[in-house]
Amino acid sequence: MKLTKVLFATKFRELAFDALESLLDLKAAGLKEIILTYIIPREEVGFVPYGGYMKDEEERLREQARIRFEDWQEALSKAGVDSKIRIEVGEPVPKLVRIAEKEKVNLIVAGRKKRTALEKVYVGSHTLDLLRRSTAIPVLISKYMVYCDMEGQCVRRVNEHPFQRPLFATDWSKPSQNALEFITSLKGAVDKVDVVHVIGVKISKGLDKTELYRIEKESKERLDKYCATLKKAGLEAEPHLAAGRTASEIIRLSRELNSTMIVQGTTGKDRVKEFFIGSVSHRIAEASELPTLLVP
């Protein structure tokens, strides 16, 4: 698969253009076109008491978005990347998914500009809803600039080159295999891939040493096979095995390895159940300061 077309969703927050520019590293992987997308929330132009539909307000918002997008298009054109503008009215998440499917993009890019010092998570409810609804297209939560806790201090981090050194966390599932295939499409934009598997607490708890050693041996062999696949595709790759609480271990390793992004498969669990208890991939998306790429 070639990564040729990306949908970039924006609300024109601070640093949105910087986040867009960080995608230009994908040119080396084959990126040819970016779909610049802005969804006007229906409630901003919807029916009001005795007022009807605010058509003038819709036109004003469309014009504002178009003017900004045209500036962005000029910059993309100079960088050698084509672009298209999509401005629509409706419920943001369903609209984004439908546009992405219609445009046949390879990747959806969304996310907030940053986490403030008072916030505990890096993504909002709309972004998590997008992760749940995009059952066929990978989603990248860009997190261009964030504030994160490092050794008891609040540190500003700028993720300028997210594709440079991804950490790929695998659980051997079909979505993980899909994620492995997607990473191979990033050749040219990636310097090195760290392939990680965490033997979870639930798996290791209560096992005798013989069984635990068997799982470790099998996991190392699988990691080596994943790395061999990446190397065959022309990517440098290194295996890492860990044990403990899966989400916490992946975040810890991403910091130790100086990763620039976390890549995972996402299983598409029952949405109601997942909303209340979450999944490992979604917990990492919420808690990690790094851009997070989830592949269905």
C-alpha positions in Angstrom: 0.0 0.0 0.0 1.2 3.5 -0.8 0.4 6.4 1.4 -0.6 9.0 -1.2 -3.6 10.9 0.2 -4.3 12.3 3.7 -7.3 14.0 5.2 -6.3 16.9 7.6 -9.1 18.0 9.8 -8.8 21.3 11.5 -10.7 23.9 13.7 -8.1 26.5 12.9 -6.7 26.5 16.4 -3.2 27.9 17.2 -0.4 25.9 15.6 -2.8 24.1 13.2 -0.7 25.1 10.2 2.5 23.9 12.0 0.8 20.5 12.5 -0.1 20.5 8.8 3.5 21.2 7.9 4.8 18.3 10.0 2.9 16.0 7.5 5.2 17.1 4.7 7.8 14.5 5.9 5.4 12.0 4.3 6.4 13.3 0.8 9.4 11.0 1.1 6.9 8.1 1.6 4.8 9.0 -1.5 2.3 11.7 -0.2 0.8 13.5 -3.1 -2.4 15.1 -1.8 -3.9 16.5 1.4 -7.6 17.0 1.8 -8.0 20.2 3.9 -11.3 19.7 5.9 -13.3 22.0 8.1 -16.7 20.9 9.5 -19.0 23.7 10.6 -20.9 22.3 13.6 -24.6 22.3 12.9 -25.5 24.1 16.1 -23.5 27.1 15.0 -25.8 27.8 12.0 -28.9 25.7 12.9 -32.4 26.8 13.6 -32.9 29.4 16.4 -36.2 30.5 18.0 -38.1 32.6 15.5 -35.0 33.0 13.4 -34.8 30.0 11.2 -31.6 28.7 9.6 -28.7 31.2 9.8 -27.6 31.1 6.1 -25.6 34.3 6.4 -23.6 32.9 9.3 -22.9 29.7 7.4 -21.6 31.7 4.4 -19.5 33.8 6.7 -17.9 30.8 8.3 -17.4 29.1 4.9 -15.7 32.2 3.5 -13.4 32.5 6.5 -12.3 28.9 6.2 -11.8 29.1 2.5 -9.5 32.1 2.8 -7.4 30.4 5.4 -7.3 27.2 3.4 -6.2 29.0 0.3 -3.2 30.4 2.1 -2.4 26.9 3.3 -2.8 25.5 -0.3 -0.2 28.0 -1.6 2.3 26.7 1.0 1.5 23.1 0.2 1.9 23.8 -3.5 5.3 25.3 -3.0 6.3 22.1 -1.1 5.1 20.0 -4.1 1.9 18.6 -2.5 -1.5 18.9 -4.1 -4.5 19.8 -2.0 -8.3 20.0 -2.0 -10.7 22.0 0.2 -13.7 20.4 1.9 -16.0 22.6 4.0 -19.3 21.1 5.2 -22.0 21.6 7.8 -23.0 18.8 10.1 -22.0 16.6 13.0 -18.2 16.8 12.8 -17.2 13.2 13.4 -19.6 11.4 11.1 -19.0 14.0 8.4 -15.2 13.5 8.7 -15.5 9.8 8.4 -17.8 10.1 5.3 -15.5 12.6 3.6 -12.5 10.3 4.3 -14.3 7.3 2.8 -15.5 9.3 -0.3 -12.1 10.7 -0.9 -10.4 7.3 -0.4 -7.7 8.7 1.9 -5.0 6.5 3.4 -4.9 8.4 6.7 -7.0 10.8 8.8 -5.1 13.4 10.8 -6.9 15.2 13.7 -6.2 16.3 17.3 -6.0 19.1 19.6 -3.3 21.8 19.5 -1.9 21.0 23.0 -2.7 19.9 26.5 -2.7 22.6 29.1 -1.0 22.3 32.5 -4.4 21.7 34.2 -5.6 19.0 31.8 -4.9 15.3 32.4 -5.5 13.9 28.9 -4.4 14.9 25.4 -7.5 14.1 23.4 -11.1 15.3 23.7 -14.4 13.4 23.3 -14.7 14.2 19.6 -11.2 12.8 18.8 -12.0 9.6 20.8 -15.3 9.3 18.9 -13.4 9.6 15.6 -11.1 6.7 16.7 -14.2 4.6 17.4 -16.0 5.4 14.2 -13.1 5.1 11.8 -13.2 1.4 11.4 -11.4 1.2 8.1 -9.0 4.2 7.9 -6.0 4.8 10.2 -6.3 7.9 12.4 -3.3 10.0 13.6 -3.8 12.2 16.6 -1.1 14.8 15.8 -0.5 16.5 19.2 1.9 19.1 17.6 2.6 20.9 20.8 1.9 19.5 24.3 2.7 20.0 27.9 3.8 16.9 29.7 5.0 15.8 33.2 8.7 14.9 33.1 10.5 14.1 36.4 8.0 16.2 38.4 8.2 19.2 36.0 5.7 20.5 33.4 7.7 20.5 30.1 6.7 21.8 26.7 7.2 19.3 23.9 7.0 20.1 20.2 6.4 17.1 17.9 7.8 18.5 14.7 8.8 15.2 13.0 6.4 12.5 14.2 7.3 9.8 11.7 11.0 9.9 12.3 11.2 7.1 15.0 7.9 5.4 15.6 7.4 2.9 18.4 5.2 0.1 17.1 3.4 -1.7 20.0 2.0 -5.1 18.9 -0.3 -7.6 20.6 -0.1 -10.1 17.6 -3.7 -9.3 16.6 -5.0 -8.8 13.1 -5.1 -5.0 13.6 -1.4 -5.2 14.7 -0.6 -7.0 11.4 -2.5 -4.2 9.6 -0.4 -1.6 11.5 2.8 -3.5 10.5 1.7 -3.2 6.9 0.9 0.4 7.3 4.3 1.2 8.8 6.0 -0.3 5.7 4.2 2.4 3.6 6.1 5.0 5.6 9.4 4.0 4.1 11.4 7.2 3.4 9.8 9.2 6.2 11.0 6.8 9.0 14.6 6.5 10.3 14.0 3.5 12.6 11.1 1.5 14.1 11.2 0.2 17.7 8.9 -2.9 17.8 7.5 -3.5 21.3 5.4 -6.2 22.9 4.3 -6.1 26.5 3.5 -9.3 28.4 0.6 -8.0 30.4 0.0 -8.4 34.1 -3.1 -10.6 33.5 -1.2 -13.0 31.3 1.9 -13.3 33.5 0.0 -13.5 36.9 -0.1 -16.9 38.3 2.1 -18.6 35.7 5.0 -20.9 36.7 8.5 -20.0 35.5 8.5 -22.7 32.8 5.3 -21.3 31.2 6.5 -17.7 31.5 9.8 -18.6 29.9 7.9 -20.2 27.0 5.8 -17.1 26.5 9.0 -14.9 26.6 10.7 -17.1 24.0 7.7 -17.1 21.7 7.3 -13.4 22.1 10.9 -12.7 21.2 10.6 -14.9 18.1 7.5 -13.1 17.0 9.2 -9.7 17.6 12.1 -10.9 15.4 9.7 -11.9 12.6 8.0 -8.4 12.7 11.4 -6.7 12.6 12.4 -9.0 9.7 9.3 -7.9 7.8 10.2 -4.2 8.3 13.8 -4.8 7.3 12.7 -6.6 4.2 10.7 -3.5 3.4 13.8 -1.4 3.8 13.2 0.0 7.3 15.6 -0.3 10.2 13.9 -2.1 13.1 14.8 -3.2 16.7 12.8 -5.5 19.0 11.9 -4.8 22.6 10.1 -7.1 25.1 8.6 -5.8 28.3 6.3 -7.0 31.1 3.8 -5.1 33.3 0.8 -2.9 32.8 0.6 -2.6 29.0 -0.3 1.1 28.5 2.1 2.3 31.2 5.0 0.2 29.8 4.5 1.4 26.3 4.5 5.0 27.4 7.6 4.3 29.5 9.5 2.7 26.7 8.5 5.5 24.2 10.3 7.9 26.5 13.4 5.8 27.0 13.7 5.1 23.3 13.2 8.8 22.3 10.2 7.8 20.1 8.5 10.4 18.0 5.2 8.5 17.7 3.3 5.5 19.0 1.7 3.2 16.5 -0.9 0.5 17.4 -3.6 -1.6 16.0 -7.1 -1.0 17.4 -9.5 -3.9 17.7 -12.8 -2.1 17.3 -14.4 -3.5 20.5 -18.0 -3.0 21.2 -18.4 0.8 21.3 -20.6 1.0 24.4 -18.3 -1.3 26.4 -15.2 0.6 25.1 -16.7 4.0 26.1 -16.9 3.0 29.7 -13.8 0.9 30.2 -11.6 2.0 27.4 -9.0 0.0 25.5 -5.2 0.0 25.7 -4.8 1.9 22.5 -7.3 4.6 23.5 -5.7 4.9 27.0 -2.3 5.5 25.3 -3.9 8.1 22.9 -5.2 9.9 26.0 -2.1 9.7 28.2 0.9 9.8 25.9 2.5 13.1 24.9 3.4 11.6 21.6 1.4 11.6 18.3 -0.6 8.4 18.3 -1.4 6.5 15.1 -4.2 3.9 15.5 -4.8 1.4 12.7 -8.1 -0.6 12.5 
